[in-house]
Amino acid sequence: MQWIKQGLIFCPDKNYDWMSSHAANPVVEYLGNDYFRVYFSCRNNDNQASIGYLEFDLKRFNTITYLSEKPVLSPGMTGCFDDSGVSMGYLVKHHGQRYLYYLGWNLGVTVPWRNSIGLAIAEGDSMEFERYSLAPLLDRCHVDPYSISYPCVFKEENIWRMWYGSNLKWGRQQEEMAHLLKYAESQDGISWQRKGTIALDFKNPGEYAMSKPSVIKKNDGYKMWYSYRGKNYRIGYAESLNGKDWVRKDTEVGIDVSPQGWDSEAISYPHVFEHENRLYMLYNGNSYGKTGFGLAILESELY
């Protein structure tokens, strides 16, 4: 496969107090015709993350038709799992509701931060997302004892699937922290069963982090794009027949950093979606979304 970069879509420049910088973890919602809404994580001057959105025409991607004036989700109440910030995870439409899975942040003392996965729900087409609970849906437990991160979620016939990031101890002395991708299932999208199943493991020397999976299902199985890093993030690619057992094929991903500009040092946090028999990818560049997000199109039609 080969991705053709279309360029930068959006990078905040102190648009609002809550949207001072960053546009990380982009995720789309289809609005009809060629119009899409993109949810993303942005930060205020105190580095606290909120979730905002913009709307744009996919065929005229550099023309933003609307930018949210207020966040759809802001940091939670003091003492809650998301009081230091909320970051975009994934969006699922279900029975007339929209489930927004997000990452909640707490600043730590012995470690810089702790992450958990929360849920906010909106009715119909409303942009008023309400937290399902003040507590996280997925928090630390015996199979994820340290921290968890960005989920990809979608519903099949009778099962909900989630791929998410999880920290673990690494190295000969178990003194280093690494981050790989795991798998969970649910019957309702609310209560999740985690068995510690590793979806994607490290492959190359020097790797220590994998994050932000994006999964689609085609007739020949499941396809995943994700971030992996040693020195800097790159986008990887994997395939699976059942959604649980994956084969990494990073050399086939067909996208890399640019010679110069906003995505010349790193590319990360991909979100791949289908429209009119073509695949599109939103992704971040340098500095974890500080330089905004851009668009790429798969060169050939779906295979």
C-alpha positions in Angstrom: 0.0 0.0 0.0 1.0 3.6 -0.5 -0.4 6.6 1.2 -0.5 10.0 -0.5 -0.2 12.9 1.9 -2.6 15.7 1.4 -1.2 18.1 3.9 -2.0 19.7 7.2 -5.7 20.2 8.1 -5.5 22.0 11.4 -3.2 23.3 14.1 -4.6 25.4 17.0 -3.0 28.9 17.5 -4.6 30.1 20.8 -8.1 29.9 19.2 -9.7 29.8 22.7 -8.4 29.6 26.3 -9.1 25.9 26.3 -7.7 25.5 22.8 -4.3 27.1 23.0 -2.2 24.4 21.4 -2.2 20.8 20.1 -4.7 18.9 18.0 -3.9 15.3 18.9 -5.7 11.9 18.5 -8.0 12.9 15.7 -11.2 10.7 15.2 -13.9 11.2 12.6 -17.7 11.1 12.6 -19.5 10.9 9.3 -22.1 13.7 8.8 -23.3 12.9 5.2 -22.2 13.5 1.7 -18.5 14.4 1.9 -18.7 16.1 5.3 -17.0 14.9 8.4 -16.6 16.0 12.0 -13.1 15.5 13.6 -12.8 15.2 17.4 -9.3 15.9 18.8 -7.5 16.7 22.0 -6.2 20.2 22.6 -4.5 21.9 25.6 -4.9 25.2 27.5 -2.0 27.3 28.8 -1.7 25.0 31.9 -1.2 22.0 29.6 -4.6 20.6 30.6 -6.3 18.6 27.8 -9.9 19.0 26.6 -11.8 17.5 23.6 -13.0 19.8 20.8 -14.0 19.3 17.2 -14.1 20.8 13.7 -16.1 20.0 10.6 -14.7 19.9 7.1 -15.4 18.8 3.5 -13.3 15.8 2.7 -13.0 16.8 -0.9 -11.9 20.3 0.1 -10.0 19.2 3.2 -8.2 22.5 3.7 -11.5 24.4 4.2 -12.8 24.1 7.8 -16.5 24.8 7.8 -16.9 24.9 11.6 -14.6 25.0 14.7 -16.2 24.3 18.1 -16.4 27.3 20.4 -16.5 25.2 23.5 -15.2 21.7 24.3 -17.4 18.6 24.2 -15.6 17.3 27.2 -13.4 19.2 29.7 -11.2 18.0 32.7 -13.3 16.3 35.4 -14.0 17.3 39.0 -11.0 17.6 41.4 -10.1 14.2 42.7 -11.7 12.3 39.9 -9.7 10.1 37.5 -9.8 12.8 34.7 -9.2 16.0 36.7 -5.9 16.7 34.9 -7.2 16.3 31.4 -9.3 14.3 28.9 -8.0 13.1 25.6 -9.9 11.7 22.6 -10.1 7.9 22.3 -12.9 6.7 20.0 -16.5 7.3 18.9 -19.2 4.5 18.5 -22.8 5.0 17.4 -25.2 2.7 19.2 -29.0 2.7 19.4 -29.4 6.4 18.7 -26.6 7.4 21.1 -23.0 8.3 20.5 -20.4 6.7 22.9 -17.3 8.8 23.3 -14.5 6.7 24.8 -11.8 8.9 26.2 -8.6 8.9 28.2 -8.7 10.5 31.7 -5.5 11.9 33.2 -4.3 12.3 36.8 -1.0 13.8 37.6 1.1 11.6 39.9 3.9 11.9 42.5 6.0 8.7 42.1 5.1 8.6 38.4 4.3 11.6 36.1 0.7 10.6 35.4 -1.9 7.8 35.6 -4.4 7.1 32.8 -7.8 5.5 32.7 -10.5 5.1 30.1 -13.8 6.8 30.6 -17.1 7.2 28.7 -19.3 10.1 27.8 -22.6 9.7 25.9 -24.6 12.1 23.7 -28.2 11.5 22.5 -29.0 11.6 18.8 -27.1 14.4 17.1 -26.6 16.5 20.3 -23.2 17.8 21.0 -23.9 17.7 24.7 -21.8 14.7 25.9 -22.5 13.6 29.5 -20.2 11.4 31.5 -21.5 7.9 32.0 -19.9 7.9 35.4 -17.5 9.9 37.6 -15.5 6.7 37.7 -13.6 5.2 34.8 -14.9 2.2 32.7 -11.4 0.7 32.6 -8.9 1.4 35.4 -5.9 -0.3 36.8 -6.4 -4.0 37.7 -4.4 -7.2 38.1 -3.9 -7.5 34.3 -3.2 -3.8 33.8 -1.6 -2.7 37.1 0.2 0.4 35.9 -1.6 2.5 33.4 -3.8 2.2 30.3 -4.3 4.4 27.3 -6.1 5.2 24.0 -8.7 2.7 23.0 -10.1 1.7 19.6 -13.6 0.4 20.0 -16.3 -1.0 17.6 -19.3 -3.2 17.8 -19.8 -6.3 15.8 -22.9 -8.6 15.7 -23.0 -9.7 19.4 -19.7 -8.4 20.7 -17.9 -5.2 21.4 -14.1 -5.2 20.8 -11.5 -2.9 22.2 -7.8 -2.6 21.5 -6.0 -0.4 24.0 -2.6 0.5 25.3 -1.2 -0.9 28.6 2.0 -0.3 30.5 4.2 -3.1 31.8 7.6 -3.6 33.4 10.3 -4.3 30.9 14.0 -5.1 30.8 16.2 -7.7 32.5 15.7 -6.1 36.0 12.0 -5.2 35.3 13.0 -1.6 36.0 11.9 0.0 32.7 8.3 0.9 31.8 7.1 -0.1 28.3 3.7 0.3 26.6 2.1 -2.3 24.2 -1.4 -3.0 22.9 -3.9 -5.3 24.5 -7.4 -6.6 23.7 -10.7 -6.7 25.6 -14.3 -7.7 24.9 -17.8 -6.6 26.1 -21.4 -7.5 25.6 -22.7 -3.9 26.0 -19.8 -1.5 25.6 -19.9 -0.7 29.3 -18.6 -3.7 31.2 -15.4 -5.0 29.8 -13.6 -8.3 30.3 -9.8 -8.1 30.3 -7.7 -11.2 30.4 -4.4 -9.6 29.7 -4.5 -10.7 26.0 -1.6 -9.0 24.1 -2.7 -7.9 20.7 0.6 -6.5 19.5 4.0 -7.0 21.0 7.4 -5.4 20.4 9.3 -6.6 17.3 12.4 -4.4 16.8 15.3 -3.6 19.1 14.9 -0.3 20.8 11.1 -0.2 20.7 9.4 0.6 24.0 6.0 2.1 23.2 3.0 1.3 21.0 -0.2 3.3 21.1 -3.4 4.6 19.5 -4.6 1.6 17.4 -7.0 2.1 14.6 -8.8 -1.0 13.3 -11.1 -1.7 10.4 -12.7 -5.0 9.3 -12.7 -6.2 5.7 -13.7 -9.5 4.1 -10.2 -10.8 4.4 -9.9 -10.0 8.1 -8.9 -7.1 10.4 -6.4 -4.4 9.6 -4.7 -2.2 12.2 -2.7 1.0 12.1 -0.9 2.2 15.2 2.0 4.2 16.6 5.2 2.6 17.7 8.5 4.2 18.8 12.1 3.9 19.7 13.6 7.4 19.3 10.5 8.9 17.6 7.0 7.7 16.7 6.3 6.0 13.4 3.0 4.5 12.1 2.9 0.7 11.9 0.5 -1.8 10.2 -0.7 -5.3 11.2 -3.3 -7.8 10.0 -5.4 -10.4 11.8 -8.0 -13.1 10.8 -9.8 -12.9 14.1 -9.0 -9.6 15.7 -7.0 -11.2 18.5 -3.9 -12.7 16.8 -2.0 -10.1 14.8 1.0 -10.2 12.5 3.0 -7.0 12.2 3.7 -5.8 8.7 5.3 -2.4 9.4 7.3 -2.5 6.2 4.1 -2.5 4.2 2.5 0.6 5.9 3.4 3.0 3.0 3.8 6.2 5.0 6.7 7.9 6.7 8.0 11.3 7.9 8.3 14.1 5.4 11.7 15.7 4.4 10.7 18.9 6.2 7.7 20.6 7.9 5.1 19.7 10.5 5.5 15.9 10.2 9.3 15.7 9.4 10.4 14.3 12.8 7.5 11.9 13.8 4.2 10.6 12.6 1.7 9.1 15.1 -1.8 8.6 16.3 -3.4 7.4 13.0 -7.1 7.2 12.5 -8.1 5.3 9.3 -11.6 5.4 7.9 -13.4 4.5 4.7 -15.4 6.7 2.3 -16.6 5.9 -1.2 -14.4 2.9 -1.5 -11.2 4.7 -0.5 -9.3 4.7 2.7 -8.3 7.9 4.4 -5.9 8.5 7.3 -5.8 11.3 9.8 -2.6 11.5 11.7 -0.4 13.6 13.9 3.1 14.8 13.2 5.9 16.3 15.4 5.6 16.7 19.1 2.5 14.5 19.8 0.0 16.8 18.1 1.5 20.1 18.9 1.9 20.7 15.1 -1.6 19.6 14.4 -3.1 16.8 12.3 -3.1 16.1 8.6 -4.7 13.8 6.0 -3.4 11.0 3.7 -5.3 9.0 1.1 -4.5 5.4 0.1 -3.3 5.4 -3.4 -5.4 2.5 -4.7 -9.1 1.7 -4.0 -9.9 -0.8 -1.3 -8.5 -4.3 -1.8 
